[in-house]
Amino acid sequence: MKKSNCKKFSLLLVAAILFSALGIAPAAAAPTDETTLNWGQFLGNEELKGVTDAKIPQTGDDIALKWKSSLHSGNTMMNHISPTVVVGDSIYYYLTDPDETYTSASNRTLVKADAQTGTVQKKSAEFSCSGQLLPQIGSGDGLIFVFGGSSKSKLIAFDAETLDKVYESVDLDGAQIESPIMYHDGYVYAATYGTNQGRLYCFNARPTVNQGEEVSPEWSYKADDSAFFLWSGVEFVDDACVFTNTNGYITSVDKKTGDFIDRYQIPTEMQGGEKLTTTPYYYAKNNRLYVATAGTNGGVLGIRMNPDGSFDQDDIIKFVDTTSGTAIKSSVVVYNDRVYVCGGGGHGGSGAPMRVLDANDLHEIYNIPEIKAKGSVVLSTAYATKENGQEVYLYIIPYRNEYVTNHPGFQNKKYYENFYMYIVRDRQGQTEPVYEKVNLVGEGDDQMQGQDGEFCSQTFTVDKNGNLTIYLDSNYVFCFGNKQDTSIAGADVYNQIDRMPDPADYPYYNDFELRRIQERYNNLSAAEQAKVTNLDKLTEMLSVSSMTPEERLQQLNSGIASLPALDQITLEHADQIERLYTEYQKKSDKSDVVGADKLLAAYARIGQLQQESQAAALSTEIDVLPAVEKVSLKHEGEITALMSRLEALSAEAQAKVPNAAKLRTLHARIQAIHTQLNELDTLIKDTLTGPITLDSKTAMERAAKLTDGLLLEDLLTLSSYEQYFVPAAVDYTNLLIQELQKTGGTQSVDASNAEKVQSLLEEIEKYRALIPEDSAKYLQGAEDIEAASTKLEAYQKSHQNENTQKDKQDKKDNGVQTGDALPVAAALAALATAAVALGLLRKKAVK
């Protein structure tokens, strides 16, 4: 659809008014509290959580340590330094400052520092703040919010410019605040930990209060069923405030009054453990609320929202990790129809990998098993273009890096010779991971020192210049910056505009993202602004994102009218139809929508086509999976992801996957491998941890039986297999070789010892096959095995010939074979059958 010059002129006029109304001058100015460039709370900004346009380093070679804070003098368990927030050019955090004298050792100081250099600009007066496992900080409306208190928690507000205390709250029920402190539309939200005491609180951010007067909340919500709030912040869907807590319910209330709207209990397969400990993420593009779960089996839910803030429980998509011990504490980040989520689990972490999921059906696109993080990803769009498939960069620090305790100069102390972060690249259509594992430890002043490492359960803070800031449990705040130029030029703004969808195609725009592009443009010099030759497109996009409800209705009706006939719809129409459908679903009054039946039919047709396409793609991927006897745990991630995709299909679409039975068989085999390994692990630990003798035969046979059908690579995933079973198998095999020597089988084999020699050789081969190659060197008597195998083989061949001749003579003399001869013949035949296997054994004997 072409726009007329008159239309463009009017849109330019609208944009000029918008630019003026926001009060952003063309010349570069210091960002205010209302800037789009702040990172004012967990995941940055409520309107586009976890996403920045700043130039964070693209590679590890570009990363440099810019500064670290003074060492917080609290202990490392219940008195940590806090996370950080960025407002304008300043960064804020609080700690027990080693340079200050306190009336109590647990008291804290709020610090305001230069975000670029770490230079301290101001410090607050001390405030009481004890017993904090997970300190929290937030900002909004010119204030910095922290929690403090002694016997109970309090919310404390400081002026962001002066660091004067503005007010503090009454005592809050529960223990410390362990959820993000989040500001939204004039209110601040925080929730407390503590069994049967956890409560979510909403405060007016700027209450009318007399000096010294404590502030009471506007409303509070007590967690149900003796639950509490852990790590879980709030999300907003229009007038609804949505949150999770550890009872397994997702709850929606009115954001200003706290009046109950709805709640939803997560499915049974996602129950267990702490159930829910993450912050929801509302993705307005498809009107779904995404929540990661922390049950025994971690997963992600995608819940369609109703216009009144309630949950459409008939339209819920889900991803469930069927592997036990995969709880997720990481909150999701959603961008460009992709869900990014790490793992984390309980306080000790979990085995859940970092995952990329499709936001529209939650099937797994790919995962990265080695990235196990409690924090969430942060994502930069700085380098995304149409040409590179909208490639974004993700930044993550794992929860646990490995350390040593014998580093020179640091004996019996933790020292991190390597301390890693990850840079992950992702683009549209990508199905395999692309990432760099970056070691932050080095010798130079611009690198982290090994003694400064520790566990990290946090998420990066990002400032407008692409600096990454994070605190570790070592109680330092670290800032990592970019060695390359991070200034935003006209070409950068041009690319950000250019990569956005065409306004003529009824697209979805995130209004915050457009306002950020606008602010970046306004901060350019006049010379750089002149290079942004596609400003008219930004003008049109702003016009679309700021439409009135009446204009949106008109756009919706026009979009429905432009749809092709049902039999002409293809997958190329999917984005347009899904956007129109989402807009339709958001309307509380649908009576003014013209052609709703046409839209619903088109949406159903797109769903059918997508299912058919997914079924075909799934079948192709199943074809290349290994046969069931060759499948191992290294295939688990791929098979689990394919099963998730299969189960997401309708029954009709599943029937169009001709090899679905193969996938189900492989999936069942993976579960059986886990069961078998668990049984083997228990048996090994119960019976094979002590000295091994020939009397260990029963235990060894039971363990060997449990290895049947398992590949060595799967057996080696058990620490008990290498730690106990392999040494036991080596010891037991050496004892069998000694027995072989005692039988005389290494010297000669005859009727008196043939069966014993054969039995010992078969046992030796059985256990030798279960010993990894690098441990086979501990086996003794290789030459004896070969000698006995050779002599047994010669004996078998000789007596097989003798038996054949005797059999012929018996038949000739008697016409039939005697009964007494049958057992002898059978035994000799069995020995002969084993000759081939024993010959192979001789060839495989340890060298």
N, C-alpha and C positions, 0 to 999 in steps of 0.2 A: 504494500500500500504506500504510494508516494505522498509526501507532504507538500503542500503548496507553499510558495514563498510567503504568502500572507500568514499561513499557519506558523511557519518558522519564526516570523517576526513577532507574532504574539507569544510564542514560547520563549523567545529571547527576552521579551519584556517580563514574562513571568519569572524567568530565572534571575533577571536583574533585581527584581523585587525581593526574591528569595535571598539572594546574596546580601542585599542591603539589610534585610530584616534580621539576618543572623549576626550582623555587626562585625563581619570579618573584613578588615581593610585589605586592599591589594598588597600593600607593603607587608613584609614579614613582621609579625608581632608575637610577643610572648603569649603562648597558649593560656587561656583562662581555664577555670574549672569546667566550663562547658565545651571545651575543645574536644574534637574526636580523637586527639592524639594522646590523651591520657591512658594510663593502665591502672585504673583506680581501684580494682578489686580482683578477686579470683577470676582468672581468665579474661581480665582486661575490662571489657565494656559489656554491659547487659544486652545491648542490641545486636552485637555480633561477637559472641564469646570466643575467645581463643584465637582470633584472626587479626593480623596486623598487615600493614602494607610497608613496614619498615625494612630496610636492607640489612637483614641479619646475614652473617657469613654463609656463603654457599658451600664452602669446603672447610675441612679442618685446618688447612694451611693458612686460611684467612682469619682464624680465631686467635685472639690475644687476650690474656688476663689484663683488664684495665685497672681494677682496684679490688681490694678486699677490706672489710670492716675491721674495727678493733675486735679483739676476742671477747665475746660475751663471757662474763665470769660466773654464770650459773652452772649447775650440774647438767649433765647431758641427757637426763631422763625426764624430769618434771620441771625444768626451768630453762627452756630453749630461748634462743634469739627468735625474733618474729620473721615472717615473710615480709615482702616489700610491696609498696605501691608507688606509682609515679604520677605526679601532678605537675604539669608544666615541665620545667627543667630540673625539678627536684625529686628526690627519691626519699621515702620514709620507711623507717623500721624502728623497733624498740628492743632494748637490751638492758642488762645490768652492766653499766659502763665501768670498765676497770679504772678509768681516770676519775671517777666520781666517788664521793663518800656518801653512804646511804644510812638512813636510820634503821633499815632492815635489809638483810642480805638478799632478800627476794624482791626488793623493790626494783623498778625499772625507770628508764629514761627514753622518751620518744626522741628520735634523731631525724633531722632534716638535713640532707646532704645533696651536693651537686651530682646529678645522675651520671654525668660524663666522667668525673674525676673521683667521686667518693668523698670529696672534701666536705667536712661537717660544716653546715651553715648555721644551724641553731639546735639547741637541746631544750627539752621541756624540763619542768621541775619533776622531781621523782614522784612516782605514784605506786601505790601498793599493788602487787601483782604476783601472787604465789601459786604454786602447784599447777604449772602449765605444761602439759605434754605437747599440745599443738597450739601455740599462740596464733592469734588471728588479727588481721588489720584490714581496714577498708577506708574508702574516702567518698565524699560527695558533698555538694552544696558548700564548698569552701571549708570543709571539716575533715579531720582525720579521726577515724574511729578505732579504738582498741578495746580490749577487755582487761580488767584488772580486778582488784578486790583481794581480800585475805581469806576469810572463812567461806565466802560465797563470791560468785562472779558479779561484776558490774560492767556495763557498757560505759566507756568514757570517751567524750568528744573533745578534741583539741582544735584550735584555730590553725588552719594549714599554713598561714603566713607567719604568725607570731609564736605558735606552739603554746599559747596560753590555754589552760583548761577552760572550756566553755560550760560543760556540765558533766555530771555522771548520773547513772541510773540508780534506782533502788536495787537492793540485793535481788538476784535472780535465782529461782529454784534450780536445783541440779548442781552438778559440778562445773568444771570450766566450760567455756564456750569452745566447742570443737567443730563448729561449722563455719564456713566463710561468712564474714560480716559483709553484707551486701546492701548497697544504696540503690533506691529506685523511686523516681518521681516524688521526691520530698520526704521519703520515709527510709528508715534503716532497719534491716532485719538481721537477727542473730538467734542461734539456738544452742541449748545447753545439753551436756552429756550427763549421764547418771541414771542408773536403773530405777524405774518407776518415778523419776523426777524430771526427765528430759522435757523441755518445753521450748517452743518457738515463740519469739517476741518480735513485735513490731513497734518501733518508736517513731514519733515525729522527729525528723532530723533537726529541725529548728524550732524547738518548743519555746513557749514563753515561760521563763523560769527566773525566779529570784536568786540572787547570789547565795550559794551554799545549799540551795534546795535540790533535792534529788528528784529525778525525772521518772515518772511511771510510764509503762508501755501503753500504747493505744489499745492493743489487744494481745493476747497470747493464746497458744494452742498446745495443750498437753498431749504428748505422744501416747498412743493407745497401747494397751496390753503390756504394761511395764517396759515399754521400749524407750529409746532415747535417740538423740540426734548426733551422728558421728560423720564428719566430713561433708555432710549433705547441706548444700546451700539451697536457696529458693530460685524459682524461675517464674516469669510473668507471661501470661497469655491474656492480652487485653486487660480486663479488670480483675483477673484471677491470679492469685499467688499459689504456685504449685510446689510441693516439697515432698521429700521422702523421709522415712525414719526406719529404724531397725526392726519394726514389727512387720515389715513386708507390705505396707500400704503406701500408695501414692495418693496424696490428699490435695484437694483444691479448695481454697477459701477465697472470700473477697479480700483483695489486697489492702484495703483501707479499713474495713470493719472487722475482718476475721470471721465473718459469717460463713458457715459451712456450705459448700457447693456440692462436693462429690468426693468419693474415694474409691480406689481400685486395689484389690489384693493381687499380688503377682502370682503367676501360675505355680502349681505344686512343684513342678520340676525345677523351679528357680528358688524354692524355699531352702531353709537350712542356714546355719551360720548367722551372720549379721544381716542377711537378706538384702537390705538397701542402705548404702552408705555413700551415695553419689548425688551430684547436683543435676537435676533434669536440664534438658536442652530443647527449647521449642524452635522448630524449623518452620518458619512461616510459609516457606515456598510450598510445602506439601501439607501444612497444617497438622504436623505430627509432633508429639512430645516424645523425646528419646531419653530412656533411662537405662543405665547399666546396673546390673544386679550383682550382689555380693553373697549369694547363697553357695551351697556346696558345689553347684554347677553354675558358673557365671554365664551371663548372657546380656542381651540388649533387647529392650522392648521399644516399639514404635506405636504410640497410641494416637489415633485421630481425635482431635479436640472438637467439641461442640461449641456453638456461638456463645453459650452461657457460661463457659468455663468448665463444664462437666466433660467426662470421658465417654467417647463412643466405644463402648465395650464390645460392639459387634464388628469393629474395624481395628484390630490390633495385630501387628506383625511382630515377629520375634526371631531372635537368634539365640540358641542355647548351645553352650559348649558341653558335650556329653561326657567329657573327661572330668572325673572328680578332682577337687582341689584347684578349681580354676575361677575362684571368686574374683570379682572386679571391683576395685576401689576407685579406679580412674574414672573421672567424668568424661562423657563423650564430647567431641567437637564435631560439628557438621558443617561441611562446605561443599558447594557444587555437587550435591546429591551423593556425597560420600561421608560415611560415619567413621571417625577415627577414634579408637579407644585402646588404652593400654590395659594393664591387669591390676596387680596389687594385692587383692584379697584382704585378709585380716592383718593384724599388726605385724605378723611374721612374713607377709608376702604370699604370693601364690604362683602357680605355674602357668597362668594365663599369658599368652603372648600379646604383642601389639598387633591389632587387627585393623583392616580396612573393609568396611561393609557397604553394600549398596543401600542407600537411604530409602529407596522405594519398596524394597522387599526384605531387606536385611540379610540377604545371602552374603557369605564371605567371599570377597574378591581375592584377598591374599592375607597372609599373616607373616610375622617375623618372630620366630620362637625365641631368639636370644634376647629380645627386648622385653624385659619384665620390669615394669615401672608402676609405682603407685600414683605418681603425678599424671597429669594430662598432657597432651601434646599442645604446643603452640604452633601456629601456622602462619607463614608469610606468603603474601601474594605479590611481593615486590618484583619477582622475575617472571610472572605469568603473562603469556601472550596468546593470541589466537594461534600463532604459528607453532608454538611448542605445546599445544594441547592444554593450555591453562595450567602449566606445571607450577605446583606449589612446593614449598619446603617446610618440613615438620621438624621440631626440635624436642628432644626427650633426654632426660637423665634417668638411668635405671635406679631402682631402689637400692640394690646391693652391688657394689664393686668389690673385687677380691683384694685382700691385703696380706702382707706378710708381717711377721713379728721378729725377724732376724736381720733386718736391713742394717748395714753398718751405721753406727751412731744412734740407732733407734731400737736397741735390743729390748725385747719384751713389750714393745709398743706397736700399735698399729701403724703401718706404713704402706701407702698405696703407690707401688711402682708404676701402676697404670690406673688411671681414673677416667672412665669413658663417658661420653655423651654420644648421641646418635643424631645424624642428619639424614632424614628420609625424604626422597623426592617422589612426588606422585602427580600423575596427569590423567586426563580423561582417557578411558579405554585401557589404562595400564592394568595388567593382571599378575605381574610378578614384582616382587619388592626390589627397589633400587635404594641403597642406603650406604652411608659411610659411618664407620665406628671410629670416633675421634678420641685420642688420648689427650687429656688436658694437662697431664703432669709432664714437666720438663725442667731443664736446668736454668733457663733464662728468667729474667725478672718479669717477662710477660707471660709466664706460664705458672700453673698451680704447682705447689710443692707437695710431695707425697705425704708428709705428716699432717697436712690440712684436710685430707679426705675423711669421709664418714658416710654412713647411710644417708639416703635422701628420699624423702617422701613427698617432695614438693614439685610445683610447676613453675616454669620460668615466668618472670615478669619481663616485659619488653617495653623499652621506651621508644620515642619517636625516631631515634637515630639507629635503632636496631641493636642496642645493647641488651644482652641477656643477663638478668640478675636472678640469683637463687641463693637460698641458705641451705647449708648442710648441717647434719647433726653434730659436726665438729664445732658448731656455734660461730661460724663466720658467714657473712654475706659476701658472695663473690659476684663480680661483674665481668662478663666476657664480651668483648667488642669485636668489631670488624676492622681488619688492617686496610681494607679497601675504602674508597670514598663512599660515604653513606648519605650524602646530600641528595635531595630529590630535585631532579631537573625537569625541564619541559618535556623531554622525551619520555620520562617515567610517567608523568601525568597523561601524556598522549596514549601510552600503552594501556594504562588503567582504563581509560575511556574506550579505547578501540576494542579491548577484549570483551566488553560487555555486550549482551545480546541486543539486537536491533529493536528499538522501541515499537516498530511497526508490527512486530510478531507477537504482541500481547504477552511480553515476558514478565517474569517476576524480578524485582529489584529489591535488594536490601537497602532501605533508605539511609541507614547509618553509613554504609559503604559509599554511597553516592555523596553524602555530606563530607566524608573524609577526602574523597577525590577533590571535591570542591574546595575544601580547606587547603589541601596541598597546592592546588592551583593558585589560590589567593595569596599563599605565602611565597610564590615565585617572584623573581624580579620581573620588570616589564619585558626585558629581553627574552627571558625564558618563557614567559606567558605567550609571547608571540609565536613560539614554536608549537603551541598546543592548537593545531589547526582544526581539530574536531570538537571544539567547544560547543558547537550547536547540538551535537549528539548528547553531551552532558546536560544541556538545557532541556532537551526533550525527555531524557530519562528522569530528571528532577520533576518535570511536569507530570510524568506518569506516576511517580512515587508519592506525589503530594495531591493526588486527585481527591475530590470530595466524594462522599458516598454516592451522590447522584451521578457524578462522572464515571465512577467505577461501574455502576449499574449499566450505564449507556455503553461502556466499553465491553462489558460482559455480554450484553445483548447483541452488540455488533459482532463480537467474536463468535457467538453461537450461530448467527446468521451466515457467517463466512465459512462454516464447516462444510466439507463435501458430503455427498450422499453416503449412506452407511456402507454400501458395497464398494465405494471408492476410497475408503479410509485405509491408510497404511501406517506403518510404524513411524514414518516421517512426520505424521501429524501428532505423535504422542505428546511431545512437550506442550504444544499449544492446547490440546484437549485436557491434559492434566492440570495445566494452570487455570483454565476456565473452570474446571470441576472444583478445584480447591477454592477459587473465589466464590463459586456457587455455594459450597458447603459452609463457608464462613458466614453467609447471610442468615440472620435469624428470621427475616421475613422474605420468603422466596416467591411470593405471589406476583411480584413485578418482573420476574425473570421471564423473558419471552423465549420459548423454544426449549424449556427445561427437559422435556421428554427426548428431544433430539440430542441434547448434550449427554443425558444419562445413557442413551443408547450408544452414542459415540464412545463414551468412557468405557462401557462394558465391552465394546468391540476392540478397543485398544488393549484392554486387559486380556481378552482372548488371544489376540495376536502376540502379545508379549509372552503369554504362557506357552504358546506354540513355538515361538522363537527360542525361549529358554529351554524347552524340552529337547529341541533339536541340538542345541549347543551342549546340553548336558549329556546326551547320548554319545556325541563325538568324544567328549572328555572321558566318559566311562570306558569307551572302547580301548583306550591306551593304558588303563590301569592294569597292574600285574594280575596273574592268575592267583587264586586263593592260596595255593601252597607257597607262593613266593612273596606274599604280602608281609610287610613288617611295620613296626611302629613308625618308621620314617615316612610311611605313606599316610599316617593317621590324619595329619592336618588336611591333606588334600581330600581324603575320603570323607572326613567330617564335614568339610565345606560343601562337597557335592551332595551329601545326605541332607544338609540344611537346605540346599537349593531344591532338591527333589521334594522334600516335605513341604516346602513353601508353595509348590505347585498344587493346583486343584486336582481332584481325583481324575477328572477327564484328561488333564494335561499329563499327569503321571502315567496314564495308560498309553500315552504316545512316546514314552521312553522305552524302547524295546529291550534294552539291557538293564532295566532298573533292578531286576532280580540279582544280577551280578553285583551291583553296588550294595544292595542290602546284605548279600552274602559276605562281601568284603568288610562291610561295617560291623556285622556280627562277629566276624573273625577277629577284628581289632579288639572288640570287647572281650572276646574269649582269650586273646593273648594277655590282656591286662589281668583277667581273673587268674589265669594259669601262672603268670609271673608273681602275683600276690601270694598265691598258695606256695609257690616255690620259695619265695622270700621268707615266709613264715617258717617253713620246714628247715631251711638252711640255718636260720638264726636259732631255731629250737634244738637242732640235732648235730650240727657240723661245725660248731665254733671251738670245740675242744680237740684233744689229741685224736688222731686217726689210727685205727688198728684194723686188722682183718675182721674183727668183731663189728666194725662199722658197716659191714656189708648191707644190712637191711636199710639203714639210713641212706647209704649211697644209692642203693637200688631205687628207693622211693624218690630221691631227688632226681636221679637220672630219668625215671619214668615221667616226672613232671616237666622234663625238658623236651619230651616227645613233640615233634612238630614245630618247635620254636627255632628260629634262626639265631645263630650265635650273636648277631648284632643286637637282637632284642634281649638275649640273656645278659649281655654286657651293660644293659641299662640299669640292672640291679647292682647296687654297690655291694650287696652281700654275695653276689655271684663271684666277683673278682676278689673280694676280701676274704671270703670263707670257702666257697665251693671250689674255686680253682685250686687253691693250695691243698684242700682236702682231696680233690681228684688226682693231683700230682702225687701226694703221699700214698694214696690208696693204690694207684697204678704202679708205683715203685714197689709196694708190698706184693702186688700180684706178680711182678717181674721176678721178685725174689722167690716166690712160690714156684714160678716156672722153672727157675734154676734148680730148685730142690727136687722137682719131678724127674730131673735128668733129661728133660726134653730138649735141652740145648745140645746134648751129646748124641742121643739116639731116641727114636720113637718106635715103639712096638706095641703089641696088643695090650701090654700091662699099663701103659701110660697114655695111650693115644687120646682117649676120651678126656682125660684130665688136662692134657696139653691143649686140646682144642678148646675146652671150656675156658681155660685161663687166657688163651689168645683172644677169644671173642670178648671176654670182659675187658681185657687191656684195650682192645680197639674201641669198645663202647665208651670208655672214659677218656681215652686219648682224643677222640673226636670232640669232646666237650671242653678241651683245654685250648685256649687261644694260642696262636702261633708263638707269641712272645713269651709264653710261659712253658712251652714245650721243651725248652732247653734244660729244664730242671728234671726231666725224666731221665732215668738211668737204665743201662743195659740194652741199648738199641741193638747191639750186635747179637745179644741173646735172643731177642724177639725175632730177628731175621733168621738166625740159625734154627730156632725151633719151628718157624713157619716153613722153612725149606725142608726140614726133615719130616714134618708132619705131611706136607704135600707129597713127598716121595713115598712115604709109607702108604698113604691113601691110594695113590695110583697103583702101587705094587699089589696091594690087597684087592683093589677093584678088579685087576686083571685076573688074580687068582680066583676070586669069587665068580667071575664070568666063566672061566674054564670049568670050575666045579659045578656051576649051575648047568652048563651044557652036558657035563658027564652025568649028572643026576637025572636029567630029563631023558637022556639016552638010555640009562640003565633002568629007570623006574617008570618012565612015562609021565610022572608027576613029581613036583618038588615036595620034600617032606616038611611037616610042620615045624620040626626042630630047626630047620634051616632058615625059616622065614625071618625070625628076629635078627639073626646074624646078618642076613642079606640086607635087611632094612637098616640096621645100624651102619653097615659098611657103605650103603648108598647115601645115608645122611652125611657120613664123613666125606664121601666123594663130592657131594653137592657143595660142601663148605670149602672144598679145595680152591675154587676160584676166588672166593672171598678172602681166604687166608693168603692166597698168592698176592692179592691186592694189598693186604695188610703188610706183607713182607716188603712190598715196594714203598709203602707209606711209613715204614718204621722210622723212628726218630734217628736222625743222623748226628 
